[in-house]
Amino acid sequence: MIVPAHTGPFRCKHGTFEPRGKLYIVDDRGGKHATPEAREASAQAAVARVSTDVTGQGLSARLFVGLYVRGKPVWHVQEVIDEVVKYRTSMMESADSSFLLQRGVFTEDGRAQAEDSVQVVLIDLADTPQAEWERQMKGLAEDLREKLRQQSVILEIQKKGIQQSVWWVHEPGAVWPGMENVE
């Protein structure tokens, strides 16, 4: 499967994410399918879209979301999937709202203990203007931070797999004042 996004390890001044486990594609109904072995028709169609629709700007976004709240495990991967699907649906995005998801471990700089987390990778198949794509992804990051009661969510904007910007979406909940560019 060809994906115009970097899905490997991530590091910024706030911490490090190490992917662990399978990379899944999540269809527009929230169904999770392992890639590339997925045999379900919907997953195969989504993989084909990702592989062949790499025209245009090649924008993608990676969000790093914890599964813990205040040091205790609270969330499951499916709950993160459900929140992403709800948000994308509420924004009236097209049916091409499939995305990738992978478990991993986020270690915040200065903390000894790592936290189970997920990376959510969204690929712009609609050739959205970059400023609008960033606005939508910042909105999603803030929504996930609030709904999943996270202290922070990290958002990375990519263009053809190359990092363009990194945003740390943190408490308090104000969308724009609560964001810091951490490139």
C-alpha positions as CSV (number, residue, x, y, z in Angstrom):
1,M,0.0,0.0,0.0
2,I,1.3,3.4,-0.9
3,V,0.4,6.2,1.5
4,P,1.6,9.8,1.0
5,A,2.3,10.2,4.7
6,H,5.1,9.4,7.1
7,T,3.8,6.9,9.7
8,G,7.0,6.1,11.5
9,P,8.5,7.3,14.8
10,F,7.9,11.0,15.7
11,R,9.8,13.4,17.9
12,C,9.2,17.0,18.9
13,K,10.2,19.1,21.9
14,H,7.3,17.7,23.9
15,G,8.0,14.0,23.5
16,T,8.4,10.9,21.3
17,F,5.9,8.6,19.7
18,E,7.0,5.0,18.8
19,P,4.5,3.0,16.6
20,R,3.8,-0.5,17.9
21,G,1.5,-3.0,16.3
22,K,-0.4,-3.2,13.1
23,L,-1.3,-0.2,10.9
24,Y,-5.1,-0.3,10.3
25,I,-7.3,1.5,7.8
26,V,-10.6,2.7,9.2
27,D,-13.4,3.0,6.7
28,D,-16.0,5.7,6.6
29,R,-18.3,3.7,8.9
30,G,-15.6,3.2,11.6
31,G,-14.7,-0.4,10.6
32,K,-11.1,-1.2,11.4
33,H,-9.2,-3.4,9.0
34,A,-5.6,-4.6,9.1
35,T,-3.5,-3.5,6.2
36,P,-2.5,-4.7,3.7
37,E,-4.0,-8.1,4.4
38,A,-7.5,-6.7,4.8
39,R,-10.0,-8.8,2.7
40,E,-13.2,-6.9,3.3
41,A,-14.4,-5.1,0.2
42,S,-14.7,-1.7,2.0
43,A,-11.2,-1.9,3.2
44,Q,-9.9,-2.9,-0.2
45,A,-11.7,0.0,-1.8
46,A,-10.3,2.4,0.7
47,V,-6.8,1.1,0.2
48,A,-7.2,1.5,-3.6
49,R,-8.4,5.1,-3.1
50,V,-5.3,5.8,-1.0
51,S,-3.0,4.1,-3.5
52,T,-4.4,5.8,-6.7
53,D,-5.6,9.1,-5.5
54,V,-2.2,10.6,-4.6
55,T,-2.7,13.5,-6.9
56,G,-2.9,17.1,-5.9
57,Q,-1.1,18.5,-3.0
58,G,-0.6,15.2,-1.1
59,L,-1.6,16.7,2.3
60,S,-2.0,14.5,5.3
61,A,-2.2,15.0,9.1
62,R,-1.0,12.9,12.0
63,L,-2.6,13.3,15.4
64,F,-1.1,11.6,18.5
65,V,-3.8,10.9,21.1
66,G,-3.3,9.3,24.5
67,L,-5.4,6.4,25.8
68,Y,-4.9,7.5,29.4
69,V,-6.5,10.3,31.5
70,R,-4.5,11.6,34.5
71,G,-2.2,8.6,34.4
72,K,-4.9,5.9,34.2
73,P,-6.0,3.8,31.2
74,V,-9.5,5.0,30.2
75,W,-9.9,4.8,26.4
76,H,-9.8,2.0,23.9
77,V,-8.7,2.4,20.2
78,Q,-12.3,2.0,19.0
79,E,-13.4,5.0,21.1
80,V,-10.8,7.1,19.4
81,I,-12.0,5.8,16.0
82,D,-15.6,6.6,16.9
83,E,-14.7,10.2,17.9
84,V,-12.8,10.8,14.6
85,V,-15.7,9.4,12.5
86,K,-18.2,11.6,14.4
87,Y,-16.2,14.7,14.0
88,R,-15.5,14.1,10.3
89,T,-19.2,13.3,9.7
90,S,-20.3,16.5,11.6
91,M,-18.0,18.5,9.3
92,M,-20.0,17.0,6.4
93,E,-16.8,15.5,4.9
94,S,-17.1,13.2,1.9
95,A,-17.4,9.5,2.2
96,D,-13.7,9.4,1.4
97,S,-13.0,10.0,5.1
98,S,-11.1,6.7,5.6
99,F,-8.0,7.1,7.8
100,L,-5.1,5.1,9.2
101,L,-4.7,4.3,12.8
102,Q,-1.9,2.6,14.8
103,R,-1.2,2.0,18.5
104,G,2.1,3.1,20.0
105,V,3.7,4.6,23.0
106,F,4.2,8.3,23.7
107,T,6.9,9.3,26.1
108,E,6.6,12.9,27.2
109,D,10.0,14.6,27.7
110,G,10.8,14.8,31.3
111,R,8.5,11.9,32.3
112,A,9.8,8.5,33.1
113,Q,6.7,6.6,32.2
114,A,5.5,6.0,28.7
115,E,1.7,6.1,27.8
116,D,-0.3,3.9,25.4
117,S,-1.4,6.1,22.6
118,V,-2.5,6.0,19.0
119,Q,-1.5,7.9,15.9
120,V,-4.4,8.8,13.6
121,V,-3.3,9.6,10.0
122,L,-5.8,11.4,7.7
123,I,-5.1,11.8,4.0
124,D,-6.7,14.6,2.0
125,L,-8.2,12.9,-1.0
126,A,-10.3,16.0,-1.9
127,D,-7.4,18.2,-2.8
128,T,-8.4,20.7,-0.1
129,P,-6.5,24.0,0.0
130,Q,-3.7,23.7,2.6
131,A,-5.0,26.5,4.9
132,E,-8.5,24.9,5.0
133,W,-7.0,21.4,5.6
134,E,-5.0,22.8,8.6
135,R,-8.1,24.5,10.0
136,Q,-10.1,21.3,9.8
137,M,-7.3,19.2,11.4
138,K,-6.8,21.8,14.2
139,G,-10.5,21.5,14.8
140,L,-10.3,17.7,15.0
141,A,-7.3,17.9,17.3
142,E,-9.1,20.2,19.7
143,D,-12.3,18.1,19.5
144,L,-10.3,14.9,20.4
145,R,-8.5,16.7,23.2
146,E,-11.7,17.9,24.7
147,K,-13.9,14.8,24.2
148,L,-11.2,12.3,25.3
149,R,-10.2,14.6,28.3
150,Q,-6.6,14.8,27.2
151,Q,-4.1,17.3,28.6
152,S,-2.8,17.6,25.0
153,V,-3.0,16.2,21.5
154,I,-0.1,16.7,19.0
155,L,-1.0,17.5,15.4
156,E,1.5,17.1,12.5
157,I,0.7,18.5,9.1
158,Q,2.5,16.8,6.2
159,K,2.8,17.3,2.5
160,K,3.7,14.2,0.5
161,G,5.1,12.7,3.7
162,I,7.3,15.7,4.6
163,Q,6.5,17.5,7.9
164,Q,5.2,21.0,7.3
165,S,4.2,22.0,10.8
166,V,3.6,20.6,14.3
167,W,1.0,21.9,16.7
168,W,0.6,21.1,20.4
169,V,-3.1,21.4,21.3
170,H,-3.3,21.8,25.0
171,E,-5.4,22.9,27.9
172,P,-7.2,25.2,28.4
173,G,-9.7,24.4,25.7
174,A,-9.6,27.6,23.6
175,V,-8.9,26.4,20.1
176,W,-6.5,29.0,18.8
177,P,-4.9,30.3,22.0
178,G,-4.6,26.7,23.2
179,M,-2.3,25.8,20.2
180,E,1.4,26.3,20.1
181,N,3.4,25.8,16.9
182,V,6.3,23.5,18.0
183,E,8.2,23.1,14.8
